Amino acid sequence: MDPLEDVLALLDTRSHLSSSLVAGGRWAVRFKAPEGVKFNAVRRGGCLLRVAGADEPIQLAEGDCYLLTRPLEFTLSSDADAVAVEAGPVFAAAENGVARTGEGEDVLLVGGSFSFGDRARALLLDALPPVIHVPAGSGEAGTLQWALGQIDRELRQRPMASTLVARHLAVVMLVHVLRLHFAREPHAVSGWAAGLADPVVATALTSMHTAPERPWTVAELARVGAVSRSTLAARFKDTVGQGPLDYLTQWRIELAAERLRGGTETLATIAGAVGYGSESALSSAFKRITGTSPRTYRNQHRAG
């Protein structure tokens, strides 16, 4: 397992596809702040993206896509001066999975959203900028275009299990967009995501994610990365914002919390699985990090 895979799996990442949008002439559609992460891809033509709070609009060309990682209102339009209509009625009138606005078919967009578990903001979304724009000519653009083409095909031709296939392809697209962003803008992310850009830190992160139950020390993690303890500690703190063992503790608590939410395992079993020698050791760490005991956390989740 690697950190990105672990986090996306832990957050129960799911995609939700919406109707395509066909537009022409002068047009503008205003969208309410989305829940989760919104994505759109331009399959034909081009348009302007304006996001609430952003200083400048983003010009989207054919083949471009973007992720909106914050709950912000946004507008897609032919130009900056076009008068916007609300997205709700436009998409409510969609036929055969296609919504239409303006006059003509100059522009075609496909899109949807990603939803995550309760910890998405802290574990993933806070590490990302409000908007990730992926131009068609970017690295991994070929893979993104393949995924988008397959999504478009599944939704248009509707073979068996087409919706399921398209949703999985959308998650594939999300992974490639995140990979590209982490590689392209290593200083624009924070936390564990920033550590992926540093080979030494990434090795330590991967080691801890592969075997969180192992009694790691800074010295052992440094040996895995073939650096000194001081080098690993300094680079980890500079990129991730905390020490390796502090990070390990928080990750173990995330794993324990997932097990508490999703099953009936005993606290002793969970403790052993995430690297604690006893139920009391897990309880102490869990309460220190979350502010509540494992039993209370489990009961709150069941009550919710």
N, C-alpha and C positions, 0 to 999 in steps of 0.2 A: 504493500500500500504506500501511496505518497500523500503528502499533506493535502493537496487539492482534491484528490479522489476521496480521501477520508472525510474532509469537511463537507463536500457535496453529498456524500452518502449519509453522513450524520444528520444533515439538514433535510433529508428526504426530498431532494430536489425534484420538482415536477414541472412539466411544461403545459401550457394551456394555449391552444391555437385559436385565433380569432378569424373573422372573415377577412378576405383580401380587400384592398381598397383600390379601385380604379378611378382615376381623375383626369380631367382635361380642361383646357382653357385657363381662365383665372379661377382659382379656388383656394380655400383654406378650411381646415377642420381643426377645431379646438377640442382637446381631450382633457378630461378630469385627471387629477393626480391618481396614478395607478397604484394598486396594491401589488406588492412584490416587485419584480424587475420586468420592465416592459422592453420588448425588442421589436424592431421593424427592419426589413431589408427591401431595398429598391430593386425590383426585378426588371423594370423598364422605365426609361425617362429619368427625371431628377426632380428634386423638390427642396424646400427649405425647412429646416427644423429649428424651432424656437422653444427654449425651455425656460420656464419661470425662474427668475433670479440670475440667469446667465447674461453676461455682458454682450455677447455676439451670437447671432444665429449660425447654424452649421449648414453648409451647402451639401446636400446629399446627391451623389451621382449614381448612375446605373451600376449595380454591383456592390454599392456601399451598404453597410448595416450599422446599427447602433444599439447599445443597451442603455436604458435609463434606470439607474440603480436607486433613485430616491423617489419618494412620493411627491412629485412635482407636476403641476399642470404643464402641458406642452401643446404646440401647434405645428401641424404640417401644412405647407402651403406652396402655391406656385411662385409666389413672390412676397416680399415684405409688406406690400400695401393691400393685398387681397383681404376682403372682409370675411371673417371666419364664421362658420356655422358650427353648432355643437355636434360632437361625434355621436352622441346617443341616438338621435333620430336617424342619422345617416346609416349607422350599422343596424338599427332596428329594421330598416327597410331592405336589408341585404337579401338578395335572391341567389340561390344555389351557391352560397358561401362567398358572394362578391357584393361589397357595398360600393356605391357610386356617388360621385360628386362632381360638380362642374359640368363641362361639355366636352365630350370626346373621351379618348382612351390613351392619352399621352403618357400617363404614369400608372404603374402597377406596383403596389407594395404588399408584401406578405408580413404577417406579424403575429404577436401573441405575448405571453408573459410567462414568467417563471415564479412559482411559489416555493416557499421554503418553510422549515420548521421554526420554532419559537426563537432560536438563538441565531438566526441568520444575520441580523443586524450586527451583533457583536463579533461573530466569527468570520463573516465574509463581507457584508455590504459596507461596513464602516471602513474597510481597507481599500475601497474602490472610490474613484471620483464619481460625481453625479451622473456624468455622461461618458460612455466609452464609444468613440466613433471609429469604425474600422473601414477605411477606404478600400475600394476594390483591388487596388494594386499592392496591398499590404502582404506581408508574409502570411502563409497559410490561407491566403485568399482563395486559392484553388480548392482547398478542402471545404471552405465555407460555401463557395459557390456550388460545389457538388451537393452538400447537405441541403442547401436551399432549393436547388433544382429537384432533388428527390422529394422534399416536403411539398413543393408545388405539384409535382406529378401525383403524389399520393392523394392530395386534396382534390385535384381535378379529375383523375381517373377513377378514384374510389375503389381500388381492388380490395380483397378481403383484408380485414384488420388495418385498414388504411389510417384510421385516426391514431391507433396505438403506435404504428410505425412512425408516423409523422411526429408524434410527441417525443419519441425516443431520438429521432433525428434532430429535433430542436435542442435536446440536452447535449447531443454531440456538438452542435453548433456553439452552445454556451461554453463548453469546455475549450473549444478552439479559440473563441474570442478571449477568454480569460488567459489562456496560455500566451496568446499574442500580446495581450496588454501587459502581462507581467514581464515578458521579455522586452517589450518596446519601451515601457515606462517604469523601470524598477524603482525610481525615486518618487513615483506618484502614488505608490501604495504604502501601506504600513502594516505592522504586526507580522504574523507568520508569512503573509504573502510577500512582504519585502524580503524576507530571508531566502525565498526561493531563487533570487537573483544572485546570491552569494554562494559559490560552490561549497565552501566549508560549512556555512550555516545550513544550506540545503541538505547536506549529508547528515548533519546532526538531527535536523527535523525529521528526515526520512527514517533514520534509525529509531527515534522515539515513537514515531507513528507505526513502524513495523512491529515493534515489540514494546508497547507501553508498560507491560507488566514486569519488564526486566528492571533490576535495581541499578539503573544508570547512575554514573557519577560523571562529573565534568571531565575527569581524566579519561574515562572510558570513551566518552563521546569524542574527545580530542584525538584519541588514538584511531578511532574509526575515520576521522577526517585527516589524519596524518599531520596534525598541527599540535602546538603546545597548548596546555590548559589556558594560559593567559591569552593566547591568540584567539582561541575559540570563544572564551568568555567575553572578550572585548568586541569581537565582530558580531557575536550573537546579540549582545546588548545594544550595539549601535544600530543594527538593522531591525531586530524584532521589538526592541524597546524593553526587554527584561532578560534576566539570566536564563540559561538553558534549563536548570532544574525548576525555576519558577514556571516556565512555560510547560514543562512536563507535568507539574502538579495541576495546572489549569486544564491541560488536555485530558488527564486522567479523570478529573472531576466532570468534564463534559461527557466522557464515555460512561461514567457511572450514572450520570443524570439520565442519559438515554436509556440505560438498562432499567433504571427505576421507573421511568415513564412507560416503558413498553413491555414489561414482563412481571413475573412473580418470583424471580430469583431471590434467594436470601441475601442479606447484606454481606454475610461472610463470603458467599460465592462471588458476589460482585467485587468485593474487596480484593480477593485473590486474582480475579480476571484483569483488574486495572492497576495492579502493582502494590497493593497494600497487604501487609502481613496479617492484619486482623480487622475485625469489624470496627473496633474502637479507633484504630488509626484512620480508616476511611471516614468515619463519622467526624473526627476532629478536623481533618483536612476539608471535608465537604462543607462543614459549617463555617470554617474560616473563609472559604472562597465564596460561598453562596449566601451566607448569613442565616441558613436554616439547616436543620438536621436532615439526613437522608430519609428517615421515616416521615417527617413532616412534609418534605418535598414530594414523596411518593403519594401521600394522602391528598395533598393539594392537587396533584395532577389527576388523580382518580376522581376527585370532586369536580374538577373542571371538565 
